[in-house]
Amino acid sequence: MMRIHVINPNSTVSMTAQIGRAAQRAASTGTEIDLVTATGTPVSIEGYADEALAVPAMLAAIRTAEARGAKAHVIACFDDPGLSAAREVAAAPVIGICQAAVQVAVTLAARFSVITTLQRSVPIIEDLVESYGAGRRCRRVRAIDLPVLALDENPEDSYALLVAEIRAARDQDGAEAIVLGCAGMAEMCERLTEETGVPVIDGVTAAVRNAEALIGMGYRTSKLGGYAWPRAKTGGFAPEAA
């Protein structure tokens, strides 16, 4: 049995349910999705401060999930908050949905664009894509100018905005594929591909499948150097692990 811990770093349960449905659809037979909503975190992650506030609870949830037998972790927020810190505290592979989606995009297309929620997320995602080595191949990061929670509250309006933005990315950016820049968009992915004729990539699906591959190959997070266990300190977050 492959157990994959999928955590929504914000505290909105309805968004976790959406993420869970996407993760379950992506999972192979025999994969168990260990779905968790972070507690005491912002209701949505829209900027650097929200990211920082979400990380401590997320790290604690990852350690707890490992004690339950998780073989991989998926951080289901497109900002990939606390990804490097999570890799320090986890023995199992930790996958951010942005990184996973970008890796799929550069495999499927020579050029792609990302479509996210708010304009304030654009520079965050631009920097992430650059850090993952795909800055030159990403034509543009676009935004539909809706808050994250509006995706759940007004799904049809959100869908219409995404369709229009995908077509603009295709026609104006020369994008050959689209990456959805928010976990709350995951359930719209297949429908968007069918309507626009553009390959649309959802990071939750990409991350779950990546997690299965890493588990199947027997890989774990390296504890040499950058992702070494946190050092034991009085009053610190965690002791060093063996």
N, C-alpha and C positions, 0 to 999 in steps of 0.2 A: 504493500500500500504506500503510495506517495502522498505525504501530507504537506500541502503548501499553505503557509500562513499568508493570508491576504489582509492587509490592514488599511483601513481608511483613516488617515491621520487627522481628519476633522471629526467633529462630534455629531454630525447629522446622520441619524440612523437611516432615513429614507435614501440617502445617497449611498450608504453602505449596502443597502438592499439592491440598488441598481448595479453597483460594482460586483456584488455577489452573483447576480444573474449572468453578467458577462463572463465572470470567471468560471462559473459552472458550465456555460456553453462551450468555453474553450477547453475545459479539462477533459482528458482522456478517461476512458473506463479504468477504474482502479485508482484514480486520483481523488483524494479528499481535500476539499477547500475548507480551511480553518479560517473563517471570516470574523474579523474583529473591527469594532468601532472604537477609536481612541476616546478616552474620557478626560474631561477637564481641558479640552483643547478648543480652539475657535470653531464656530459652526461652519466656516468655509476658510480655505487658505487662499488669500488674495494679497500676496506681497511678502516681503522679507520678514516683517514682524510676526505675521501669522505663522510662517514657517518655523521661526525660532520658538514660538510658544507651543507648537505641536510636537517638537522633537523629543523632549523628555518622556512624555507619556508613550510615544511610539517606541523608544528604545526599551522601556520597561516591558511593553507588550511583546516585543521581539524576544526578549530573554524568557518571558513566561511561555511563549509559544514553543521555544526550543525545548523547554522542560516538558512540554506536552508531546514532543516528538516531531516537530516541524523539520522537514528536510530542505526547505527553501522558504524565502520570504519575499513578498511582493509589496512594495510601497505604492499604494494606489492614489497617488497625487502627482500631477504632471510636473510639478516643480521639483520632484525628486528630493523632498526635504530630508535633511539629515542622512543622506545616503552613505557618505563615507563613515560617519559615526556609527550608523547601523552595521556596517561591515566590520567595524572594530568589535562590537559586542556580540556578533553572531558567528557561530561556527559554520552554519549552513550558508549557501549563496544568498545574497540580497539583491533584488532586482528592482530598479526604478522604472516606472512605466514610460517616462520620457526616453531614457536611454534605450529601452527595449524597442520602442516604436521607431526611433531614429535608425537603429540598426536594421530593422525591417525595411524602412524606407530606402536606405542607400543600397539595399540588395535588390529591390524591385524597380527602382527608378533612378535615372541619372540626376534628376532635379526634383525637389519636392517643396511644398510649403506647409506650414503649421497654422492651424486655426484654433485660437483659444477664446476665452471669455472676455476679459477686460483688457483695455489698452495697457494698464499698469503691469500686466503680466508679460507683455511683449519683450522688454529688455531682459527679464529673468530667463525667458525661454531662449532668446537669442544667445545669451551667454552659455546656457546649458548645451545647446546644439553645437556651439563652437568648441566647448570643452570635450564633447564627444567626437570631435574630429570631422564634423559634417557641416561646418559653417559655410564653406564654398558651395556646397550642393543644396543648401537650403535657400531657396529664392526669396522667401519672405515669411515673417511671422505676422499673421493677421488676427484681428479680434472682431467679434460680433457685438461687442459693447453691451453685454448682459452679465450681471453678477452670476456667480456659480450656482447659487440656489435657485435662480430663475429657470435653469435647465429642468429642474424637477417641477417647479410651480407652473411653468408655461411651456411644456414640451413641444407643442405644435408651432408656436411662434419661434422657439429656438431652432427647430428643424428648418423652418423656412429661411431664417437668417443664415444658417449653415449652408443650405443649398446655394443661395445667392453668392456666398463668399467662396465656396468651392469653385463655382463657375468663373468667378472673377480671378481666382488664383490660376486656374487653367488657362484662361484667355489673356490675362495681363502679366502674370508671372512666368508663364511657360512651365508651370508645375505639371509633372507627370504622375504625381501621387500626392495625397493629402494625409497629414498626420493630425488627428484630433487632439487638441491640446488641453483636454480636461477629462478626468475619469468619469464625470457625470454625463459625457457624450457617448459613452460606450455602447449603449443600446441602440443608438441611431446608425451605427457604422454600416451594416449591411444594406439598409434602406438607402442611405446616402450614396453608396457605391452604385446601386441599381439605378437610382434616379439620375445621377450625374454622368455615369460612365467613366468616372475617375476612380482608381484604386484608393480607398479610404482605409487608413490604418488606425486601429484602436490599441492603445498602449496596454490596457488590461489583458486583452487577448494575447498580445505579443509577449508580455511578461510571464503569463501563466505557462505558455508553450515553451518559452525559454527556460523557465524553472524546471519543467519536466525534463527537458534535454539535459540540463546540468545535473539533475538528480540521477538520471539514467546513466550518465557517464561517470558518476561517482565523485564528482568534484565538490570541494568544500572551499571556504574562504581561506586564502593564504594568511598565515599569522607571522609572516616574516616582514618586518618593516612597517609600511604604511597602515596596514589593517591589523597589526598586532593587538593582542588583548589590552584593554586599558590597564595602566599600572595601578597596583593596589595603593590606596592612600586613605588615611584616616578621614572618615566622613565622606569618602568618595562614592562614586556611583556604583562601582563594582570591583571586586578583587580580580587579579589576573587569573585566567583560567589555564588549565593544563592543556 
